[in-house]
Amino acid sequence: MQGWRHYRLLLRQNRFLNDLLIVILSVDVVFVALYALFGVLKAAGLAPEVESMQLNSDSGLASVWNYGKFMALIAALFLIWLRERGASLLIMIGLFLFMLLDDYYELHDQIARGLGEHISVTALDSLHPQNRGELFVYAAILAIAGPLLWLALTKARAPALAFIGALAGGLIMIGVFGVAVDVLHGALDAVLGDFPDLIKKVFNRLMTIIEDGGEMIAISFCVWLCLIRLWERSAD
């Protein structure tokens, strides 16, 4: 895709942009490392679980960091739209705004919790009601977001095509970690139901690192893309 080649070239040519990405990703890595470290300390009986260090806690520092990145991303996209206009940018703003609201208010969790208690499908009986509900909620979100994302790509004008394409790729990666890995986590967790608690705890922590850590890094990539777009056009 043109977008990926374009931004790889920018990384090679501009030290500032390269350093900016490293700084943002470094914060992500620190949060993931702290979560893993406190897990080891808890397992060894050397420290209690620290809520603020949880990757999947809504009140944790990692979540606050993600909220801040989402707000910066949306603000940057809005400034880009004011300068360049276009339906593609508006669609992207809407999609990221939904992701922020969903993440902050736990919209899909609340809906999935209610649906899961009323869904009875033989093939899904082994799953926790929350996980059953999430399958249907995620399917509905994909049915809406998929066509919107495709519309954004088809409506993108030539000067912004690389940016919209790369941003769409980043958004898809957020979905892969936040949705696909989440569903896989729930399915595998059901399979491990009879395993020893230690194995299940280690597994759940590793899956959380993959799921929430991967989503965090994908969000950072999208923030970086938007900051680059602001910088690129300002330099023209």
C-alpha positions as CSV (number, residue, x, y, z in Angstrom):
1,M,0.0,0.0,0.0
2,Q,1.2,3.5,-0.8
3,G,0.6,4.7,2.7
4,W,3.0,2.2,4.3
5,R,5.8,3.0,1.8
6,H,5.3,6.7,2.3
7,Y,5.6,6.6,6.0
8,R,8.5,4.2,6.0
9,L,10.4,6.6,3.8
10,L,9.5,9.5,6.1
11,L,11.0,7.6,9.0
12,R,14.3,7.1,7.2
13,Q,14.5,10.7,6.0
14,N,13.4,12.7,9.1
15,R,15.1,12.2,12.5
16,F,12.4,14.2,14.4
17,L,9.6,12.1,13.1
18,N,11.5,8.9,14.0
19,D,12.3,10.2,17.5
20,L,8.6,11.2,18.0
21,L,7.4,7.7,17.2
22,I,10.1,6.2,19.5
23,V,9.0,8.5,22.4
24,I,5.3,7.6,22.1
25,L,6.0,3.9,21.8
26,S,8.4,4.0,24.7
27,V,5.6,5.1,27.0
28,D,3.5,2.2,25.8
29,V,6.4,-0.2,26.5
30,V,6.9,1.1,30.0
31,F,3.2,0.5,30.9
32,V,3.3,-3.0,29.4
33,A,6.6,-3.7,31.3
34,L,5.2,-2.4,34.6
35,Y,2.1,-4.6,34.2
36,A,4.3,-7.7,33.6
37,L,6.6,-6.8,36.5
38,F,3.8,-6.4,39.0
39,G,2.4,-9.7,37.8
40,V,5.6,-11.4,38.6
41,L,5.9,-9.7,42.0
42,K,2.4,-10.7,42.9
43,A,3.0,-14.3,41.8
44,A,6.1,-14.4,44.0
45,G,4.2,-12.9,46.9
46,L,6.4,-9.8,47.0
47,A,3.8,-7.2,46.2
48,P,0.0,-6.9,45.9
49,E,-1.8,-6.2,42.6
50,V,-1.6,-2.5,41.9
51,E,-4.9,-1.3,40.2
52,S,-3.2,1.7,38.6
53,M,-0.7,-0.5,36.8
54,Q,-3.4,-2.7,35.2
55,L,-3.5,-2.5,31.4
56,N,-7.2,-3.5,31.3
57,S,-8.4,-1.3,34.2
58,D,-10.5,1.7,33.2
59,S,-8.9,3.7,36.1
60,G,-5.4,2.5,35.3
61,L,-2.6,4.8,34.1
62,A,-2.4,2.9,30.8
63,S,-6.1,3.6,30.1
64,V,-5.7,7.3,30.9
65,W,-2.8,7.4,28.5
66,N,-5.0,5.8,25.8
67,Y,-7.8,8.3,26.5
68,G,-5.3,11.2,26.1
69,K,-4.0,9.7,22.8
70,F,-7.5,9.3,21.4
71,M,-8.3,12.9,22.3
72,A,-5.1,14.2,20.7
73,L,-5.7,12.0,17.6
74,I,-9.3,13.3,17.2
75,A,-8.2,17.0,17.8
76,A,-5.4,16.5,15.2
77,L,-7.9,15.0,12.7
78,F,-10.3,17.9,13.3
79,L,-7.5,20.4,12.6
80,I,-6.6,18.5,9.4
81,W,-10.2,18.5,8.3
82,L,-10.5,22.3,8.9
83,R,-7.6,22.7,6.6
84,E,-8.3,20.1,3.9
85,R,-12.0,19.2,4.3
86,G,-13.3,16.0,2.8
87,A,-15.7,13.2,3.7
88,S,-13.0,10.7,4.4
89,L,-11.6,12.8,7.3
90,L,-15.1,13.3,8.8
91,I,-15.6,9.5,8.7
92,M,-12.3,8.9,10.4
93,I,-13.1,11.5,13.1
94,G,-16.5,9.7,13.7
95,L,-14.9,6.3,13.9
96,F,-12.2,7.4,16.4
97,L,-14.7,9.4,18.4
98,F,-16.8,6.3,18.7
99,M,-13.8,4.2,19.8
100,L,-13.0,6.8,22.5
101,L,-16.6,6.9,23.8
102,D,-16.8,3.1,23.7
103,D,-13.5,2.7,25.6
104,Y,-14.3,5.3,28.2
105,Y,-18.0,4.4,28.9
106,E,-17.5,0.6,28.2
107,L,-20.5,0.7,25.8
108,H,-19.8,-2.6,24.2
109,D,-19.2,-4.3,27.5
110,Q,-22.5,-3.1,28.9
111,I,-24.5,-4.1,25.8
112,A,-22.6,-7.5,25.6
113,R,-23.3,-8.2,29.3
114,G,-27.1,-7.8,28.7
115,L,-27.2,-9.7,25.5
116,G,-25.1,-12.6,26.7
117,E,-27.6,-13.4,29.5
118,H,-30.4,-13.8,26.9
119,I,-28.4,-15.6,24.1
120,S,-28.7,-19.3,23.9
121,V,-26.7,-20.9,21.1
122,T,-25.6,-24.5,21.6
123,A,-22.2,-23.9,19.9
124,L,-21.5,-21.0,22.3
125,D,-22.7,-22.5,25.6
126,S,-19.1,-23.1,26.8
127,L,-18.4,-19.3,26.6
128,H,-19.0,-16.9,29.5
129,P,-22.2,-14.9,28.9
130,Q,-20.1,-11.8,28.5
131,N,-18.1,-13.4,25.7
132,R,-21.2,-14.6,24.0
133,G,-22.7,-11.2,24.0
134,E,-19.4,-9.6,22.7
135,L,-19.5,-11.8,19.6
136,F,-22.8,-10.3,18.5
137,V,-21.9,-6.8,19.5
138,Y,-18.6,-7.0,17.6
139,A,-20.4,-8.4,14.6
140,A,-22.8,-5.4,14.6
141,I,-19.9,-2.9,15.0
142,L,-18.0,-4.5,12.1
143,A,-21.1,-4.4,9.9
144,I,-21.3,-0.7,10.5
145,A,-17.6,0.3,10.7
146,G,-16.5,-1.9,7.7
147,P,-18.6,0.0,5.0
148,L,-17.7,3.3,6.6
149,L,-14.0,2.5,6.4
150,W,-14.3,1.4,2.8
151,L,-16.2,4.6,2.0
152,A,-13.5,6.7,3.6
153,L,-10.9,4.9,1.4
154,T,-12.9,5.4,-1.8
155,K,-13.7,9.0,-1.1
156,A,-10.1,10.0,-0.2
157,R,-8.7,12.5,-2.7
158,A,-5.2,11.8,-4.2
159,P,-3.2,14.2,-1.9
160,A,-4.6,12.5,1.2
161,L,-4.8,8.9,0.0
162,A,-1.6,7.8,1.6
163,F,-2.6,9.3,4.9
164,I,-6.1,7.9,4.9
165,G,-4.8,4.5,3.8
166,A,-2.2,4.3,6.5
167,L,-4.7,5.6,9.2
168,A,-7.2,2.9,8.0
169,G,-4.5,0.3,8.5
170,G,-3.8,1.5,12.0
171,L,-7.5,1.5,12.8
172,I,-7.8,-2.1,11.6
173,M,-4.9,-3.0,13.8
174,I,-6.7,-1.5,16.8
175,G,-9.7,-3.7,15.8
176,V,-7.5,-6.8,15.5
177,F,-6.1,-6.4,19.0
178,G,-9.2,-5.0,20.7
179,V,-11.8,-7.3,19.1
180,A,-10.2,-10.4,17.4
181,V,-7.7,-11.0,20.2
182,D,-10.4,-10.3,22.8
183,V,-12.7,-12.9,21.3
184,L,-9.8,-15.4,21.1
185,H,-9.0,-14.7,24.7
186,G,-12.5,-15.5,25.8
187,A,-12.6,-18.7,23.7
188,L,-9.3,-20.0,25.0
189,D,-10.2,-19.0,28.6
190,A,-13.2,-21.3,28.4
191,V,-11.0,-24.2,27.1
192,L,-8.7,-23.7,30.1
193,G,-11.5,-24.0,32.6
194,D,-10.1,-27.1,34.3
195,F,-6.5,-26.1,34.2
196,P,-4.6,-25.2,37.5
197,D,-5.2,-21.6,38.6
198,L,-1.5,-20.6,38.1
199,I,-1.6,-21.6,34.5
200,K,-4.8,-19.7,33.9
201,K,-3.4,-16.6,35.6
202,V,-0.3,-16.7,33.6
203,F,-2.3,-17.2,30.4
204,N,-4.7,-14.4,31.2
205,R,-1.8,-12.0,31.9
206,L,0.0,-12.9,28.7
207,M,-3.2,-12.5,26.6
208,T,-3.9,-9.1,28.3
209,I,-0.4,-8.0,27.3
210,I,-1.0,-9.0,23.7
211,E,-4.6,-7.6,23.6
212,D,-4.2,-4.3,25.5
213,G,-0.6,-3.8,24.7
214,G,-1.1,-4.3,21.0
215,E,-4.1,-2.0,21.0
216,M,-2.1,0.7,22.9
217,I,0.7,0.5,20.3
218,A,-1.8,0.6,17.4
219,I,-3.4,3.8,18.9
220,S,0.0,5.4,19.2
221,F,0.8,4.6,15.6
222,C,-2.5,6.4,14.5
223,V,-1.6,9.4,16.7
224,W,1.8,9.6,15.1
225,L,0.2,9.5,11.6
226,C,-2.0,12.4,12.4
227,L,0.8,14.5,13.9
228,I,2.8,13.8,10.8
229,R,0.0,14.9,8.6
230,L,-0.2,18.2,10.5
231,W,3.5,18.7,10.2
232,E,3.7,17.7,6.6
233,R,1.1,20.1,5.4
234,S,2.4,22.9,7.6
235,A,5.8,22.5,6.0
236,D,4.4,22.8,2.4
